[in-house]
Amino acid sequence: MVIQELGWDNDTDDELRVAIEDRIDSDMVDGDYGNVVDAVLLWWREDDGDLVDGLVDALTDLVGGGAIWLLTPKVGRPGSVDPADIAEAAPIAGLAQTTTAAVSKDWSATRLVAPKTPA
């Protein structure tokens, strides 16, 4: 499994990153990877810009059926993103929100996927 990591910065959760890399038994790739990926891990903070643009950019290398895991600081933490903003941005970017979970002390993850189209 190839996971692309976007939005990494000094505030990201290194324990979570290591756990993911241990799970996939590989390093995550960055935005310069240049090939298709199975999933995208997108670290996003309130001041990172337009969330719709960030999600659309994250779709660039994502293979059909893949997911974007949007990691945002938990509510009340610096840089937190209002859950309503995520709910509004996802469909504009062509994505559906499926799951939200606390994944570390400071970060929440929201799983976003392209909606299934009828065959």
Biopython code that builds the backbone (N, CA, C, O; Angstrom):
import numpy as np
from Bio.PDB.StructureBuilder import StructureBuilder

atoms = [
    (1, "MET", "N", (0.850, -1.178, 0.000)),
    (1, "MET", "CA", (0.000, 0.000, 0.000)),
    (1, "MET", "C", (0.892, 1.236, 0.000)),
    (1, "MET", "O", (1.852, 1.324, 0.766)),
    (2, "VAL", "N", (0.565, 2.180, -0.861)),
    (2, "VAL", "CA", (1.319, 3.428, -0.945)),
    (2, "VAL", "C", (0.448, 4.544, -0.386)),
    (2, "VAL", "O", (-0.658, 4.789, -0.867)),
    (3, "ILE", "N", (0.964, 5.216, 0.639)),
    (3, "ILE", "CA", (0.244, 6.340, 1.244)),
    (3, "ILE", "C", (1.052, 7.604, 1.029)),
    (3, "ILE", "O", (2.243, 7.666, 1.334)),
    (4, "GLN", "N", (0.377, 8.612, 0.496)),
    (4, "GLN", "CA", (0.997, 9.910, 0.260)),
    (4, "GLN", "C", (0.668, 10.817, 1.447)),
    (4, "GLN", "O", (-0.484, 10.910, 1.872)),
    (5, "GLU", "N", (1.685, 11.474, 1.966)),
    (5, "GLU", "CA", (1.504, 12.387, 3.090)),
    (5, "GLU", "C", (1.685, 13.820, 2.603)),
    (5, "GLU", "O", (2.717, 14.174, 2.034)),
    (6, "LEU", "N", (0.662, 14.634, 2.836)),
    (6, "LEU", "CA", (0.698, 16.033, 2.443)),
    (6, "LEU", "C", (0.435, 16.907, 3.675)),
    (6, "LEU", "O", (-0.307, 16.509, 4.573)),
    (7, "GLY", "N", (1.036, 18.082, 3.713)),
    (7, "GLY", "CA", (0.784, 19.019, 4.801)),
    (7, "GLY", "C", (1.585, 18.774, 6.055)),
    (7, "GLY", "O", (1.281, 19.330, 7.111)),
    (8, "TRP", "N", (2.626, 17.931, 5.948)),
    (8, "TRP", "CA", (3.460, 17.668, 7.118)),
    (8, "TRP", "C", (4.095, 18.974, 7.596)),
    (8, "TRP", "O", (4.478, 19.821, 6.790)),
    (9, "ASP", "N", (4.202, 19.123, 8.913)),
    (9, "ASP", "CA", (4.878, 20.268, 9.506)),
    (9, "ASP", "C", (5.365, 19.851, 10.890)),
    (9, "ASP", "O", (5.176, 18.708, 11.306)),
    (10, "ASN", "N", (5.988, 20.779, 11.591)),
    (10, "ASN", "CA", (6.550, 20.472, 12.907)),
    (10, "ASN", "C", (5.503, 20.083, 13.938)),
    (10, "ASN", "O", (5.844, 19.483, 14.957)),
    (11, "ASP", "N", (4.240, 20.409, 13.700)),
    (11, "ASP", "CA", (3.193, 20.111, 14.679)),
    (11, "ASP", "C", (2.509, 18.763, 14.455)),
    (11, "ASP", "O", (1.644, 18.384, 15.244)),
    (12, "THR", "N", (2.870, 18.039, 13.412)),
    (12, "THR", "CA", (2.221, 16.757, 13.155)),
    (12, "THR", "C", (2.613, 15.748, 14.224)),
    (12, "THR", "O", (3.617, 15.916, 14.917)),
    (13, "ASP", "N", (1.823, 14.718, 14.347)),
    (13, "ASP", "CA", (2.018, 13.703, 15.384)),
    (13, "ASP", "C", (2.963, 12.614, 14.872)),
    (13, "ASP", "O", (2.570, 11.756, 14.081)),
    (14, "ASP", "N", (4.211, 12.664, 15.336)),
    (14, "ASP", "CA", (5.208, 11.701, 14.861)),
    (14, "ASP", "C", (4.883, 10.267, 15.269)),
    (14, "ASP", "O", (5.168, 9.335, 14.517)),
    (15, "GLU", "N", (4.294, 10.076, 16.443)),
    (15, "GLU", "CA", (3.928, 8.716, 16.863)),
    (15, "GLU", "C", (2.897, 8.114, 15.913)),
    (15, "GLU", "O", (2.977, 6.937, 15.562)),
    (16, "LEU", "N", (1.940, 8.922, 15.505)),
    (16, "LEU", "CA", (0.936, 8.457, 14.553)),
    (16, "LEU", "C", (1.576, 8.140, 13.207)),
    (16, "LEU", "O", (1.259, 7.124, 12.588)),
    (17, "ARG", "N", (2.468, 9.002, 12.760)),
    (17, "ARG", "CA", (3.154, 8.785, 11.484)),
    (17, "ARG", "C", (3.934, 7.461, 11.505)),
    (17, "ARG", "O", (3.866, 6.682, 10.554)),
    (18, "VAL", "N", (4.669, 7.215, 12.590)),
    (18, "VAL", "CA", (5.458, 5.981, 12.717)),
    (18, "VAL", "C", (4.531, 4.770, 12.751)),
    (18, "VAL", "O", (4.827, 3.745, 12.137)),
    (19, "ALA", "N", (3.416, 4.883, 13.462)),
    (19, "ALA", "CA", (2.469, 3.765, 13.535)),
    (19, "ALA", "C", (1.915, 3.426, 12.147)),
    (19, "ALA", "O", (1.757, 2.254, 11.807)),
    (20, "ILE", "N", (1.625, 4.447, 11.358)),
    (20, "ILE", "CA", (1.121, 4.212, 9.999)),
    (20, "ILE", "C", (2.197, 3.546, 9.151)),
    (20, "ILE", "O", (1.922, 2.572, 8.451)),
    (21, "GLU", "N", (3.418, 4.064, 9.209)),
    (21, "GLU", "CA", (4.505, 3.472, 8.418)),
    (21, "GLU", "C", (4.807, 2.048, 8.862)),
    (21, "GLU", "O", (5.143, 1.203, 8.032)),
    (22, "ASP", "N", (4.694, 1.769, 10.153)),
    (22, "ASP", "CA", (4.868, 0.395, 10.627)),
    (22, "ASP", "C", (3.768, -0.502, 10.071)),
    (22, "ASP", "O", (4.017, -1.642, 9.679)),
    (23, "ARG", "N", (2.566, 0.024, 10.042)),
    (23, "ARG", "CA", (1.419, -0.756, 9.574)),
    (23, "ARG", "C", (1.533, -1.102, 8.082)),
    (23, "ARG", "O", (1.209, -2.216, 7.672)),
    (24, "ILE", "N", (1.996, -0.139, 7.277)),
    (24, "ILE", "CA", (2.119, -0.397, 5.835)),
    (24, "ILE", "C", (3.488, -0.979, 5.474)),
    (24, "ILE", "O", (3.739, -1.331, 4.322)),
    (25, "ASP", "N", (4.368, -1.075, 6.475)),
    (25, "ASP", "CA", (5.710, -1.625, 6.299)),
    (25, "ASP", "C", (6.484, -0.891, 5.201)),
    (25, "ASP", "O", (7.172, -1.502, 4.384)),
    (26, "SER", "N", (6.346, 0.452, 5.208)),
    (26, "SER", "CA", (7.001, 1.286, 4.207)),
    (26, "SER", "C", (6.940, 2.733, 4.668)),
    (26, "SER", "O", (6.162, 3.079, 5.557)),
    (27, "ASP", "N", (7.765, 3.574, 4.058)),
    (27, "ASP", "CA", (7.676, 5.005, 4.312)),
    (27, "ASP", "C", (6.527, 5.582, 3.495)),
    (27, "ASP", "O", (6.210, 5.084, 2.414)),
    (28, "MET", "N", (5.904, 6.638, 4.021)),
    (28, "MET", "CA", (4.918, 7.347, 3.229)),
    (28, "MET", "C", (5.664, 8.174, 2.184)),
    (28, "MET", "O", (6.822, 8.539, 2.384)),
    (29, "VAL", "N", (4.998, 8.465, 1.078)),
    (29, "VAL", "CA", (5.599, 9.261, 0.007)),
    (29, "VAL", "C", (5.077, 10.690, 0.103)),
    (29, "VAL", "O", (4.048, 10.943, 0.730)),
    (30, "ASP", "N", (5.792, 11.619, -0.522)),
    (30, "ASP", "CA", (5.366, 13.020, -0.468)),
    (30, "ASP", "C", (4.680, 13.435, -1.765)),
    (30, "ASP", "O", (4.399, 12.599, -2.623)),
    (31, "GLY", "N", (4.418, 14.714, -1.898)),
    (31, "GLY", "CA", (3.700, 15.223, -3.058)),
    (31, "GLY", "C", (4.462, 15.125, -4.359)),
    (31, "GLY", "O", (3.871, 15.276, -5.428)),
    (32, "ASP", "N", (5.767, 14.873, -4.298)),
    (32, "ASP", "CA", (6.584, 14.755, -5.503)),
    (32, "ASP", "C", (6.683, 13.314, -6.007)),
    (32, "ASP", "O", (7.447, 13.037, -6.932)),
    (33, "TYR", "N", (5.927, 12.404, -5.414)),
    (33, "TYR", "CA", (6.018, 10.980, -5.737)),
    (33, "TYR", "C", (5.819, 10.704, -7.220)),
    (33, "TYR", "O", (6.586, 9.942, -7.809)),
    (34, "GLY", "N", (4.801, 11.309, -7.840)),
    (34, "GLY", "CA", (4.621, 11.186, -9.280)),
    (34, "GLY", "C", (3.999, 9.904, -9.770)),
    (34, "GLY", "O", (4.102, 9.590, -10.955)),
    (35, "ASN", "N", (3.359, 9.153, -8.900)),
    (35, "ASN", "CA", (2.685, 7.929, -9.306)),
    (35, "ASN", "C", (1.390, 7.831, -8.519)),
    (35, "ASN", "O", (1.144, 8.653, -7.636)),
    (36, "VAL", "N", (0.555, 6.839, -8.821)),
    (36, "VAL", "CA", (-0.700, 6.712, -8.096)),
    (36, "VAL", "C", (-0.455, 6.204, -6.675)),
    (36, "VAL", "O", (0.501, 5.476, -6.409)),
    (37, "VAL", "N", (-1.349, 6.614, -5.774)),
    (37, "VAL", "CA", (-1.269, 6.198, -4.379)),
    (37, "VAL", "C", (-2.615, 5.607, -3.962)),
    (37, "VAL", "O", (-3.654, 5.913, -4.546)),
    (38, "ASP", "N", (-2.570, 4.758, -2.941)),
    (38, "ASP", "CA", (-3.783, 4.090, -2.454)),
    (38, "ASP", "C", (-4.576, 4.952, -1.479)),
    (38, "ASP", "O", (-5.793, 4.809, -1.362)),
    (39, "ALA", "N", (-3.886, 5.842, -0.783)),
    (39, "ALA", "CA", (-4.533, 6.717, 0.193)),
    (39, "ALA", "C", (-3.677, 7.963, 0.365)),
    (39, "ALA", "O", (-2.479, 7.965, 0.084)),
    (40, "VAL", "N", (-4.330, 9.027, 0.838)),
    (40, "VAL", "CA", (-3.631, 10.274, 1.111)),
    (40, "VAL", "C", (-3.881, 10.649, 2.567)),
    (40, "VAL", "O", (-5.017, 10.643, 3.042)),
    (41, "LEU", "N", (-2.813, 10.972, 3.254)),
    (41, "LEU", "CA", (-2.879, 11.493, 4.611)),
    (41, "LEU", "C", (-2.632, 12.992, 4.498)),
    (41, "LEU", "O", (-1.517, 13.422, 4.202)),
    (42, "LEU", "N", (-3.677, 13.790, 4.737)),
    (42, "LEU", "CA", (-3.599, 15.231, 4.551)),
    (42, "LEU", "C", (-3.705, 15.935, 5.899)),
    (42, "LEU", "O", (-4.779, 15.983, 6.498)),
    (43, "TRP", "N", (-2.585, 16.481, 6.375)),
    (43, "TRP", "CA", (-2.577, 17.283, 7.598)),
    (43, "TRP", "C", (-3.087, 18.668, 7.225)),
    (43, "TRP", "O", (-2.555, 19.292, 6.306)),
    (44, "TRP", "N", (-4.110, 19.160, 7.921)),
    (44, "TRP", "CA", (-4.708, 20.442, 7.555)),
    (44, "TRP", "C", (-5.043, 21.251, 8.805)),
    (44, "TRP", "O", (-5.607, 20.744, 9.775)),
    (45, "ARG", "N", (-4.672, 22.529, 8.741)),
    (45, "ARG", "CA", (-4.959, 23.453, 9.832)),
    (45, "ARG", "C", (-5.799, 24.601, 9.303)),
    (45, "ARG", "O", (-5.812, 24.860, 8.100)),
    (46, "GLU", "N", (-6.492, 25.283, 10.181)),
    (46, "GLU", "CA", (-7.405, 26.347, 9.793)),
    (46, "GLU", "C", (-6.747, 27.388, 8.888)),
    (46, "GLU", "O", (-7.384, 27.898, 7.966)),
    (47, "ASP", "N", (-5.479, 27.707, 9.143)),
    (47, "ASP", "CA", (-4.810, 28.756, 8.371)),
    (47, "ASP", "C", (-4.040, 28.233, 7.158)),
    (47, "ASP", "O", (-3.206, 28.949, 6.603)),
    (48, "ASP", "N", (-4.309, 26.990, 6.740)),
    (48, "ASP", "CA", (-3.612, 26.412, 5.584)),
    (48, "ASP", "C", (-4.196, 26.845, 4.242)),
    (48, "ASP", "O", (-3.675, 26.472, 3.191)),
    (49, "GLY", "N", (-5.253, 27.615, 4.267)),
    (49, "GLY", "CA", (-5.846, 28.081, 3.011)),
    (49, "GLY", "C", (-7.223, 27.508, 2.802)),
    (49, "GLY", "O", (-7.912, 27.143, 3.755)),
    (50, "ASP", "N", (-7.623, 27.431, 1.537)),
    (50, "ASP", "CA", (-8.950, 26.952, 1.180)),
    (50, "ASP", "C", (-8.984, 25.423, 1.222)),
    (50, "ASP", "O", (-8.246, 24.757, 0.497)),
    (51, "LEU", "N", (-9.840, 24.882, 2.071)),
    (51, "LEU", "CA", (-9.904, 23.432, 2.246)),
    (51, "LEU", "C", (-10.336, 22.720, 0.970)),
    (51, "LEU", "O", (-9.819, 21.647, 0.662)),
    (52, "VAL", "N", (-11.269, 23.294, 0.229)),
    (52, "VAL", "CA", (-11.705, 22.660, -1.036)),
    (52, "VAL", "C", (-10.500, 22.506, -1.967)),
    (52, "VAL", "O", (-10.290, 21.439, -2.545)),
    (53, "ASP", "N", (-9.715, 23.569, -2.109)),
    (53, "ASP", "CA", (-8.522, 23.497, -2.961)),
    (53, "ASP", "C", (-7.560, 22.424, -2.451)),
    (53, "ASP", "O", (-6.999, 21.670, -3.247)),
    (54, "GLY", "N", (-7.368, 22.348, -1.148)),
    (54, "GLY", "CA", (-6.480, 21.338, -0.570)),
    (54, "GLY", "C", (-6.954, 19.929, -0.852)),
    (54, "GLY", "O", (-6.150, 19.047, -1.152)),
    (55, "LEU", "N", (-8.263, 19.711, -0.756)),
    (55, "LEU", "CA", (-8.811, 18.379, -1.031)),
    (55, "LEU", "C", (-8.699, 18.022, -2.508)),
    (55, "LEU", "O", (-8.356, 16.890, -2.849)),
    (56, "VAL", "N", (-8.983, 18.975, -3.379)),
    (56, "VAL", "CA", (-8.861, 18.724, -4.820)),
    (56, "VAL", "C", (-7.408, 18.398, -5.167)),
    (56, "VAL", "O", (-7.147, 17.475, -5.939)),
    (57, "ASP", "N", (-6.471, 19.145, -4.605)),
    (57, "ASP", "CA", (-5.050, 18.861, -4.840)),
    (57, "ASP", "C", (-4.677, 17.474, -4.331)),
    (57, "ASP", "O", (-3.863, 16.786, -4.947)),
    (58, "ALA", "N", (-5.265, 17.059, -3.210)),
    (58, "ALA", "CA", (-4.954, 15.748, -2.628)),
    (58, "ALA", "C", (-5.461, 14.613, -3.509)),
    (58, "ALA", "O", (-4.974, 13.488, -3.405)),
    (59, "LEU", "N", (-6.419, 14.889, -4.363)),
    (59, "LEU", "CA", (-6.964, 13.870, -5.266)),
    (59, "LEU", "C", (-6.058, 13.577, -6.459)),
    (59, "LEU", "O", (-6.260, 12.584, -7.157)),
    (60, "THR", "N", (-5.070, 14.423, -6.699)),
    (60, "THR", "CA", (-4.245, 14.340, -7.909)),
    (60, "THR", "C", (-3.682, 12.949, -8.171)),
    (60, "THR", "O", (-3.798, 12.443, -9.288)),
    (61, "ASP", "N", (-3.077, 12.320, -7.170)),
    (61, "ASP", "CA", (-2.425, 11.023, -7.369)),
    (61, "ASP", "C", (-3.228, 9.850, -6.826)),
    (61, "ASP", "O", (-2.787, 8.704, -6.910)),
    (62, "LEU", "N", (-4.402, 10.125, -6.270)),
    (62, "LEU", "CA", (-5.190, 9.080, -5.610)),
    (62, "LEU", "C", (-5.841, 8.156, -6.627)),
    (62, "LEU", "O", (-6.521, 8.608, -7.547)),
    (63, "VAL", "N", (-5.628, 6.867, -6.453)),
    (63, "VAL", "CA", (-6.215, 5.858, -7.327)),
    (63, "VAL", "C", (-7.706, 5.748, -7.017)),
    (63, "VAL", "O", (-8.130, 5.996, -5.888)),
    (64, "GLY", "N", (-8.500, 5.377, -8.022)),
    (64, "GLY", "CA", (-9.934, 5.176, -7.810)),
    (64, "GLY", "C", (-10.184, 4.210, -6.671)),
    (64, "GLY", "O", (-9.542, 3.164, -6.583)),
    (65, "GLY", "N", (-11.115, 4.557, -5.804)),
    (65, "GLY", "CA", (-11.412, 3.706, -4.650)),
    (65, "GLY", "C", (-10.558, 4.034, -3.446)),
    (65, "GLY", "O", (-10.769, 3.480, -2.367)),
    (66, "GLY", "N", (-9.591, 4.931, -3.612)),
    (66, "GLY", "CA", (-8.742, 5.320, -2.489)),
    (66, "GLY", "C", (-9.442, 6.333, -1.606)),
    (66, "GLY", "O", (-10.497, 6.861, -1.955)),
    (67, "ALA", "N", (-8.838, 6.597, -0.454)),
    (67, "ALA", "CA", (-9.425, 7.520, 0.513)),
    (67, "ALA", "C", (-8.428, 8.610, 0.887)),
    (67, "ALA", "O", (-7.213, 8.418, 0.842)),
    (68, "ILE", "N", (-8.979, 9.748, 1.254)),
    (68, "ILE", "CA", (-8.187, 10.813, 1.856)),
    (68, "ILE", "C", (-8.494, 10.797, 3.347)),
    (68, "ILE", "O", (-9.655, 10.859, 3.751)),
    (69, "TRP", "N", (-7.457, 10.716, 4.150)),
    (69, "TRP", "CA", (-7.606, 10.865, 5.590)),
    (69, "TRP", "C", (-7.193, 12.288, 5.916)),
    (69, "TRP", "O", (-6.010, 12.626, 5.885)),
    (70, "LEU", "N", (-8.179, 13.119, 6.231)),
    (70, "LEU", "CA", (-7.957, 14.519, 6.559)),
    (70, "LEU", "C", (-7.700, 14.625, 8.055)),
    (70, "LEU", "O", (-8.597, 14.391, 8.865)),
    (71, "LEU", "N", (-6.461, 14.981, 8.419)),
    (71, "LEU", "CA", (-6.104, 15.132, 9.826)),
    (71, "LEU", "C", (-6.119, 16.603, 10.199)),
    (71, "LEU", "O", (-5.429, 17.418, 9.587)),
    (72, "THR", "N", (-6.911, 16.933, 11.205)),
    (72, "THR", "CA", (-7.043, 18.307, 11.662)),
    (72, "THR", "C", (-6.845, 18.356, 13.172)),
    (72, "THR", "O", (-7.164, 17.393, 13.870)),
    (73, "PRO", "N", (-6.318, 19.475, 13.686)),
    (73, "PRO", "CA", (-6.207, 19.591, 15.145)),
    (73, "PRO", "C", (-7.598, 19.471, 15.772)),
    (73, "PRO", "O", (-8.585, 19.961, 15.223)),
    (74, "LYS", "N", (-7.659, 18.810, 16.930)),
    (74, "LYS", "CA", (-8.931, 18.655, 17.625)),
    (74, "LYS", "C", (-9.519, 20.019, 17.976)),
    (74, "LYS", "O", (-8.793, 21.002, 18.125)),
    (75, "VAL", "N", (-10.827, 20.065, 18.104)),
    (75, "VAL", "CA", (-11.529, 21.292, 18.477)),
    (75, "VAL", "C", (-10.929, 21.837, 19.765)),
    (75, "VAL", "O", (-10.718, 21.103, 20.730)),
    (76, "GLY", "N", (-10.660, 23.136, 19.761)),
    (76, "GLY", "CA", (-10.064, 23.787, 20.929)),
    (76, "GLY", "C", (-8.552, 23.886, 20.854)),
    (76, "GLY", "O", (-7.942, 24.622, 21.630)),
    (77, "ARG", "N", (-7.940, 23.157, 19.934)),
    (77, "ARG", "CA", (-6.488, 23.226, 19.754)),
    (77, "ARG", "C", (-6.183, 24.298, 18.711)),
    (77, "ARG", "O", (-7.022, 24.590, 17.859)),
    (78, "PRO", "N", (-4.977, 24.892, 18.773)),
    (78, "PRO", "CA", (-4.608, 25.882, 17.745)),
    (78, "PRO", "C", (-4.702, 25.267, 16.342)),
    (78, "PRO", "O", (-4.230, 24.156, 16.103)),
    (79, "GLY", "N", (-5.313, 26.006, 15.436)),
    (79, "GLY", "CA", (-5.437, 25.546, 14.052)),
    (79, "GLY", "C", (-6.598, 24.616, 13.798)),
    (79, "GLY", "O", (-6.729, 24.085, 12.695)),
    (80, "SER", "N", (-7.460, 24.400, 14.803)),
    (80, "SER", "CA", (-8.573, 23.464, 14.607)),
    (80, "SER", "C", (-9.485, 23.939, 13.474)),
    (80, "SER", "O", (-9.635, 25.136, 13.228)),
    (81, "VAL", "N", (-10.079, 22.973, 12.803)),
    (81, "VAL", "CA", (-10.969, 23.242, 11.670)),
    (81, "VAL", "C", (-12.383, 22.877, 12.113)),
    (81, "VAL", "O", (-12.615, 21.789, 12.640)),
    (82, "ASP", "N", (-13.308, 23.777, 11.899)),
    (82, "ASP", "CA", (-14.697, 23.533, 12.268)),
    (82, "ASP", "C", (-15.223, 22.331, 11.481)),
    (82, "ASP", "O", (-15.105, 22.304, 10.256)),
    (83, "PRO", "N", (-15.805, 21.331, 12.167)),
    (83, "PRO", "CA", (-16.354, 20.174, 11.450)),
    (83, "PRO", "C", (-17.360, 20.561, 10.358)),
    (83, "PRO", "O", (-17.480, 19.859, 9.353)),
    (84, "ALA", "N", (-18.081, 21.670, 10.547)),
    (84, "ALA", "CA", (-19.019, 22.129, 9.517)),
    (84, "ALA", "C", (-18.276, 22.539, 8.253)),
    (84, "ALA", "O", (-18.798, 22.380, 7.150)),
    (85, "ASP", "N", (-17.049, 23.070, 8.403)),
    (85, "ASP", "CA", (-16.252, 23.438, 7.230)),
    (85, "ASP", "C", (-15.863, 22.198, 6.432)),
    (85, "ASP", "O", (-15.851, 22.220, 5.201)),
    (86, "ILE", "N", (-15.546, 21.126, 7.137)),
    (86, "ILE", "CA", (-15.205, 19.869, 6.464)),
    (86, "ILE", "C", (-16.431, 19.325, 5.743)),
    (86, "ILE", "O", (-16.353, 18.913, 4.586)),
    (87, "ALA", "N", (-17.569, 19.329, 6.443)),
    (87, "ALA", "CA", (-18.814, 18.818, 5.858)),
    (87, "ALA", "C", (-19.218, 19.624, 4.626)),
    (87, "ALA", "O", (-19.814, 19.078, 3.698)),
    (88, "GLU", "N", (-18.901, 20.906, 4.609)),
    (88, "GLU", "CA", (-19.229, 21.753, 3.460)),
    (88, "GLU", "C", (-18.227, 21.569, 2.320)),
    (88, "GLU", "O", (-18.620, 21.538, 1.154)),
    (89, "ALA", "N", (-16.944, 21.447, 2.642)),
    (89, "ALA", "CA", (-15.897, 21.373, 1.621)),
    (89, "ALA", "C", (-15.873, 20.027, 0.897)),
    (89, "ALA", "O", (-15.610, 19.981, -0.305)),
    (90, "ALA", "N", (-16.139, 18.945, 1.601)),
    (90, "ALA", "CA", (-16.016, 17.613, 1.009)),
    (90, "ALA", "C", (-16.849, 17.441, -0.257)),
    (90, "ALA", "O", (-16.295, 17.053, -1.286)),
    (91, "PRO", "N", (-18.158, 17.711, -0.231)),
    (91, "PRO", "CA", (-18.938, 17.496, -1.465)),
    (91, "PRO", "C", (-18.553, 18.446, -2.596)),
    (91, "PRO", "O", (-18.664, 18.086, -3.768)),
    (92, "ILE", "N", (-18.108, 19.643, -2.262)),
    (92, "ILE", "CA", (-17.670, 20.566, -3.305)),
    (92, "ILE", "C", (-16.447, 19.984, -4.027)),
    (92, "ILE", "O", (-16.286, 20.160, -5.235)),
    (93, "ALA", "N", (-15.590, 19.290, -3.268)),
    (93, "ALA", "CA", (-14.400, 18.654, -3.845)),
    (93, "ALA", "C", (-14.726, 17.302, -4.486)),
    (93, "ALA", "O", (-13.840, 16.636, -5.021)),
    (94, "GLY", "N", (-16.002, 16.898, -4.429)),
    (94, "GLY", "CA", (-16.399, 15.619, -5.022)),
    (94, "GLY", "C", (-16.187, 14.440, -4.097)),
    (94, "GLY", "O", (-16.023, 13.311, -4.559)),
    (95, "LEU", "N", (-16.189, 14.686, -2.793)),
    (95, "LEU", "CA", (-15.924, 13.644, -1.810)),
    (95, "LEU", "C", (-17.095, 13.490, -0.847)),
    (95, "LEU", "O", (-17.898, 14.407, -0.670)),
    (96, "ALA", "N", (-17.177, 12.320, -0.234)),
    (96, "ALA", "CA", (-18.169, 12.061, 0.802)),
    (96, "ALA", "C", (-17.437, 11.746, 2.101)),
    (96, "ALA", "O", (-16.433, 11.033, 2.110)),
    (97, "GLN", "N", (-17.954, 12.285, 3.181)),
    (97, "GLN", "CA", (-17.370, 12.039, 4.504)),
    (97, "GLN", "C", (-17.934, 10.743, 5.043)),
    (97, "GLN", "O", (-19.149, 10.547, 5.038)),
    (98, "THR", "N", (-17.051, 9.834, 5.517)),
    (98, "THR", "CA", (-17.534, 8.548, 6.005)),
    (98, "THR", "C", (-17.298, 8.332, 7.491)),
    (98, "THR", "O", (-18.171, 7.800, 8.178)),
    (99, "THR", "N", (-16.146, 8.730, 8.002)),
    (99, "THR", "CA", (-15.766, 8.425, 9.376)),
    (99, "THR", "C", (-14.969, 9.580, 9.948)),
    (99, "THR", "O", (-14.180, 10.210, 9.245)),
    (100, "THR", "N", (-15.176, 9.851, 11.215)),
    (100, "THR", "CA", (-14.325, 10.795, 11.936)),
    (100, "THR", "C", (-13.939, 10.136, 13.253)),
    (100, "THR", "O", (-14.778, 9.555, 13.941)),
    (101, "ALA", "N", (-12.651, 10.236, 13.595)),
    (101, "ALA", "CA", (-12.174, 9.604, 14.822)),
    (101, "ALA", "C", (-11.018, 10.402, 15.414)),
    (101, "ALA", "O", (-10.256, 11.046, 14.693)),
    (102, "ALA", "N", (-10.902, 10.347, 16.722)),
    (102, "ALA", "CA", (-9.731, 10.913, 17.392)),
    (102, "ALA", "C", (-8.595, 9.913, 17.194)),
    (102, "ALA", "O", (-8.721, 8.746, 17.565)),
    (103, "VAL", "N", (-7.486, 10.367, 16.608)),
    (103, "VAL", "CA", (-6.397, 9.443, 16.303)),
    (103, "VAL", "C", (-5.157, 9.680, 17.158)),
    (103, "VAL", "O", (-4.234, 8.866, 17.159)),
    (104, "SER", "N", (-5.138, 10.790, 17.881)),
    (104, "SER", "CA", (-4.043, 11.052, 18.809)),
    (104, "SER", "C", (-4.518, 12.106, 19.802)),
    (104, "SER", "O", (-5.667, 12.548, 19.756)),
    (105, "LYS", "N", (-3.634, 12.496, 20.687)),
    (105, "LYS", "CA", (-3.990, 13.476, 21.712)),
    (105, "LYS", "C", (-4.458, 14.794, 21.109)),
    (105, "LYS", "O", (-5.371, 15.426, 21.642)),
    (106, "ASP", "N", (-3.849, 15.218, 20.008)),
    (106, "ASP", "CA", (-4.135, 16.527, 19.442)),
    (106, "ASP", "C", (-4.813, 16.518, 18.085)),
    (106, "ASP", "O", (-5.215, 17.576, 17.601)),
    (107, "TRP", "N", (-4.957, 15.348, 17.449)),
    (107, "TRP", "CA", (-5.438, 15.304, 16.065)),
    (107, "TRP", "C", (-6.656, 14.392, 15.911)),
    (107, "TRP", "O", (-6.774, 13.353, 16.561)),
    (108, "SER", "N", (-7.557, 14.827, 15.021)),
    (108, "SER", "CA", (-8.707, 14.025, 14.600)),
    (108, "SER", "C", (-8.529, 13.693, 13.127)),
    (108, "SER", "O", (-7.888, 14.437, 12.384)),
    (109, "ALA", "N", (-9.095, 12.580, 12.715)),
    (109, "ALA", "CA", (-9.018, 12.178, 11.308)),
    (109, "ALA", "C", (-10.423, 12.013, 10.753)),
    (109, "ALA", "O", (-11.300, 11.444, 11.403)),
    (110, "THR", "N", (-10.624, 12.516, 9.549)),
    (110, "THR", "CA", (-11.880, 12.359, 8.838)),
    (110, "THR", "C", (-11.581, 11.635, 7.534)),
    (110, "THR", "O", (-10.745, 12.077, 6.746)),
    (111, "ARG", "N", (-12.263, 10.527, 7.313)),
    (111, "ARG", "CA", (-12.067, 9.750, 6.086)),
    (111, "ARG", "C", (-13.008, 10.275, 5.013)),
    (111, "ARG", "O", (-14.217, 10.372, 5.217)),
    (112, "LEU", "N", (-12.432, 10.611, 3.869)),
    (112, "LEU", "CA", (-13.187, 11.142, 2.743)),
    (112, "LEU", "C", (-12.962, 10.250, 1.529)),
    (112, "LEU", "O", (-11.828, 9.870, 1.237)),
    (113, "VAL", "N", (-14.023, 9.920, 0.831)),
    (113, "VAL", "CA", (-13.929, 9.057, -0.350)),
    (113, "VAL", "C", (-14.766, 9.648, -1.473)),
    (113, "VAL", "O", (-15.682, 10.435, -1.236)),
    (114, "ALA", "N", (-14.441, 9.261, -2.687)),
    (114, "ALA", "CA", (-15.281, 9.639, -3.818)),
    (114, "ALA", "C", (-16.562, 8.834, -3.713)),
    (114, "ALA", "O", (-16.508, 7.622, -3.504)),
    (115, "PRO", "N", (-17.720, 9.481, -3.852)),
    (115, "PRO", "CA", (-18.977, 8.734, -3.750)),
    (115, "PRO", "C", (-19.048, 7.628, -4.791)),
    (115, "PRO", "O", (-18.572, 7.778, -5.917)),
    (116, "LYS", "N", (-19.645, 6.531, -4.398)),
    (116, "LYS", "CA", (-19.825, 5.422, -5.330)),
    (116, "LYS", "C", (-20.849, 5.829, -6.385)),
    (116, "LYS", "O", (-21.887, 6.417, -6.082)),
    (117, "THR", "N", (-20.524, 5.497, -7.633)),
    (117, "THR", "CA", (-21.455, 5.808, -8.707)),
    (117, "THR", "C", (-22.154, 4.526, -9.119)),
    (117, "THR", "O", (-21.530, 3.465, -9.136)),
    (118, "PRO", "N", (-23.422, 4.599, -9.447)),
    (118, "PRO", "CA", (-24.138, 3.379, -9.862)),
    (118, "PRO", "C", (-23.519, 2.793, -11.138)),
    (118, "PRO", "O", (-23.115, 3.522, -12.045)),
    (119, "ALA", "N", (-23.458, 1.475, -11.180)),
    (119, "ALA", "CA", (-22.866, 0.798, -12.346)),
    (119, "ALA", "C", (-23.793, 0.797, -13.510)),
    (119, "ALA", "O", (-23.453, 0.270, -14.570)),
]
sb = StructureBuilder()
sb.init_structure("model")
sb.init_model(0)
sb.init_chain("A")
sb.init_seg("    ")
for serial, (resi, resn, name, xyz) in enumerate(atoms, 1):
    if name == "N":
        sb.init_residue(resn, " ", resi, " ")
    sb.init_atom(name, np.array(xyz, "f"), 0.0, 1.0, " ", f" {name:<3s}", serial, name[0])
structure = sb.get_structure()
